[in-house]
Structure formats: C-alpha cells, structure tokens
C-alpha cells in the first residue's frame, strides 16, 4: 500500500526527516524551524575520538538529539523501536506501511545504492523515511535527495543493521500523537536559549566557540607535529565534516541563520533578523576557510604559514560566533 | 552566501544523482533554497579520502599476490571496513579476523566460516577465495 507522501528536499537529514514526517501529519514546519527549535547547531572538537586515526570534529549536536528536543518542545509523542534481528524489524516496518504510516529510520549510508558512490562511506546515522512498498521495493524519501527513490529489501535490511559505530540496530520512529495546541513562541525561545547557552557558556575548552578557538590554535601546529601528509589528511577531514552530507558546518550556520530570520519575522523581533545577517556573514567566512583549506589539500603542499593563516580565519570565526551567540543569549534569557 | 554565489562546479563526484540543497540569501537578504551540483573544495576533500582508501586497497592487493596476506585482507580494505566491523558482521572475534588475514590460517578455514565472510562482503565464496582474479585486476 502506498500513501500520498509529500517529499521536500532538505539540507540536513535529521531535520529534513522530522519536517517531512510532520508535514504528513498535518503540521507544517520548515526545515530551519525544526533545526532551530531542536537546537541543532553546535561545535565540538574531539581529539580523543579518532576515526581512522583522524580526530573528530562536529559542527552539530549528536545524532538523534534534534528530533528529541524538537518533539519535547512542541509536545509530540513519538514511538521509537529497536530490534534484535532484521526479519522482525522488516516485518514491523511492513505492518506500519500497511497501516499507511510513513516511518523514519536510521540507516548506514554505505548500503544506500541510490546515493553517488563517492558518498558511501560507513556512516551509520543517516535518517530516511520509508513511506510505501511497490513490487517488493521500498519507497524511500531521503531528505538530501531531490526526489523520492526506492531500495530493495536486502539493501534496506543491511542498511538498518549495519555494524560499527554507532549501530542503528534497526531503529525506527514515527509520531504517535501530534498536539492540537502548542506554543511555538515558547518553543522558539527555548531552542534559541539552549543553542546560545551551549555555544558560549559551557565551561569546557573543547565545546562551543571555545572548541573552535582551541582547534584553530592546535591546527597551526599540525604540520610540525604530525608531518605534511597527515596534516593535509586531517585538514581534508575537517572540510568533509564541514561540507559533506549529513554534516555540514557552514551549511549549518546558513540553516540556523535562516531559522533566526524566520523566527524574527514570526516573533516580530528585529534583533533576531539582525543577528541572522551577522551569522550569514560568519557562514560565508567558514566557507572561505573551506575554500582555502581545499586549495592546500589540492596542492598537497603544506607549510606552517598556510596552516597559521587557516588557523587565523577559524579563530576569527570563533570570535564572531562568540559575539553573536552571547548577544543571542542576552536576547533570549529573559523570555 | 548570495543566491548567485552558490557553487555549481561541473567537476564533482555526484554522478548527476545528487544536487545538494543550500540556504542562500536573495537581494533583500531573505533566505531561499538553492540547489548546488558541486563545490570544488568539497570534491577535493572527498577525492582525497578516497585516494587513501584506494591506496590501502592496492597495498592489500599486492600483499595478497605476494602471498603475505589472505584475500580476506583485500576484501576488508575494498569494503572500507575494519577487522572489528567484519567480526561483528561475521559474528566472530576481531583477533580471529586478524588471524585469518594470514594465508596460513585462511587456507584452513571451514566452508561455513568462509560463507560468513562472503556474506559480510556480499560476494560468493568463490570470489572471496579467488586470488587469480586479483592478479588480473591491475588498476
């Protein structure tokens, strides 16, 4: 059975899935709104979490949190399920599809064959929606794709039960009940408050704008510390974390700026619109950073000077974000 | 980022399957959604990551041909996996997978164990054990 599912492309998988799922249930939230209310923006540098020997960087909050926070703030009741074996998980999925209920789920990008081959690394926290079954193939609404696609039973089962970190374990979720009444204003302010608080006020050096500054400082010494080849690899990883699918650093700044813009109009608060413009500029600067970093990677030459310059750009970004989010905190704390 | 500035670099790894969505501003500073077919720095970074993977696959292939490693090592690298991940898929232990990367132990594997590994990489047992094919596979 297939349902009439309205798919809209989005920049980020998790907020896109939430936005698309809720549109099906009659609640119209644009992607930036979900991202903002769910406090999706963040920054952490995790030098002790190594993926293939490369330190982790995240420009966002960890997977799953956006949906959780968003539904808490709006008052949506969600059913989440986790399975011990693929057959059971697929049966349960079929049962939900028969009821006409589109289901969001966690998958591994590696097994999603509709994506370009270059994107298919083992990234296990990609969100997609399955909304129907036709001729034995599942109809998929992947928020990063322009149109809906389909996938075979075997690929989907593999993707849902991928191994490695983190294991999706067939996790799936769908809204059980959407609230009749809710206060968007309150949710907006709570979301803004949490983001600005976490970006500027956590007293730890590796998170928020402090983390960005710390990374900028460490980066300057990379060529001396780990040698040219590795320094360039680490820099390349930084760009990938900043711009690739499912992650996206400058991209997140733009989504958040779009959110502040929308929120400013909704709450009639010119201050938010002004801050949105400032954050846009900061996103541009992060893109400049990725551009110069990309050139260093392409030439495969690194000297301390270029890394110092890149560090300077990143530090400037951190200072600006510190200013923007401090102001945002001042605006939102009394609400 | 202005609407017109959204990059549309022809040289990309998207195979025409994907045009990512960006949030950009129009003339009045309002946000609009724009598709982008690719951006060079991102392509460079992604290509670099794949170069590392391909290098490792090639090294593994040479080792297998020289008899220093079993084909298992090649398939692990080919699928961008780690021994730990393979162990989880084949429901065995990481140290055993590392052991089976040596030809001496690989050649003594039971049919059942080989099937488990073949299932992990989604190939047949014949493909898994076929070293001749790797020799021809000169990239």
Contacts between the chains, C-beta under 8 A, distances in Angstrom:
chain1	res1	chain2	res2	distance
A	9	B	21	5.0
A	9	B	33	7.7
A	9	B	35	7.7
A	10	B	21	6.1
A	11	B	20	7.1
A	11	B	21	4.7
A	11	B	22	6.6
A	11	B	23	6.4
A	32	B	23	7.0
A	32	B	31	7.4
A	110	B	80	7.6
A	114	B	17	7.0
A	115	B	17	6.9
A	115	B	18	6.9
A	116	B	13	6.1
A	116	B	14	4.8
A	116	B	15	4.5
A	116	B	17	4.9
A	116	B	18	5.5
A	117	B	13	7.8
A	117	B	15	7.0
A	118	B	13	3.5
A	118	B	14	7.4
A	118	B	15	7.8
A	118	B	46	5.5
A	118	B	47	7.9
A	118	B	50	6.6
A	119	B	13	7.8
A	119	B	18	7.5
A	119	B	46	7.8
A	121	B	49	7.6
A	121	B	80	6.2
A	122	B	80	6.1
A	122	B	81	7.1
A	122	B	85	7.2
A	144	B	18	7.1
A	144	B	20	6.7
A	144	B	21	7.5
A	145	B	18	6.7
A	146	B	18	7.8
A	146	B	19	6.0
A	146	B	35	7.1
A	158	B	122	7.9
A	163	B	85	5.2
A	163	B	88	3.6
A	163	B	89	5.3
A	164	B	81	7.9
A	164	B	82	7.7
A	164	B	84	7.7
A	164	B	85	4.7
A	164	B	88	7.2
A	232	B	48	7.5
A	233	B	48	7.1
A	233	B	52	6.8
A	236	B	44	7.4
A	236	B	45	4.3
A	236	B	48	4.3
A	236	B	49	6.4
A	237	B	45	7.5
A	237	B	49	7.4
A	239	B	41	5.7
A	239	B	42	6.6
A	239	B	44	7.6
A	239	B	45	3.9
A	240	B	42	7.5
A	240	B	45	4.8
A	240	B	46	6.4
A	240	B	49	6.4
A	243	B	39	6.9
A	243	B	41	7.1
A	243	B	42	4.4
A	243	B	45	7.4
A	244	B	42	6.6
A	244	B	45	7.7
A	244	B	46	6.9
A	245	B	20	7.3
A	251	B	22	6.8
A	251	B	23	7.6
A	254	B	1	6.5
A	254	B	22	6.7
A	254	B	23	4.2
A	254	B	24	7.1
A	254	B	31	7.8
A	255	B	23	5.6
A	257	B	23	7.3
A	257	B	31	7.1
A	258	B	23	4.5
A	258	B	31	3.9
A	261	B	30	6.8
A	261	B	31	5.3
A	262	B	31	7.6
A	277	B	29	6.3
A	280	B	1	7.2
A	280	B	25	6.2
A	280	B	29	8.0
A	283	B	1	6.6
A	284	B	1	5.7
A	287	B	1	6.6
A	290	B	41	4.8
A	290	B	42	7.4
A	291	B	40	8.0
A	291	B	41	5.3
A	293	B	41	6.7
A	293	B	45	8.0
A	294	B	40	6.2
A	294	B	41	2.6
A	294	B	42	7.4
A	294	B	44	4.7
A	294	B	45	6.4
A	295	B	41	7.5
A	297	B	41	7.7
A	297	B	44	5.1
A	297	B	45	6.1
A	297	B	48	5.6
A	298	B	44	4.9
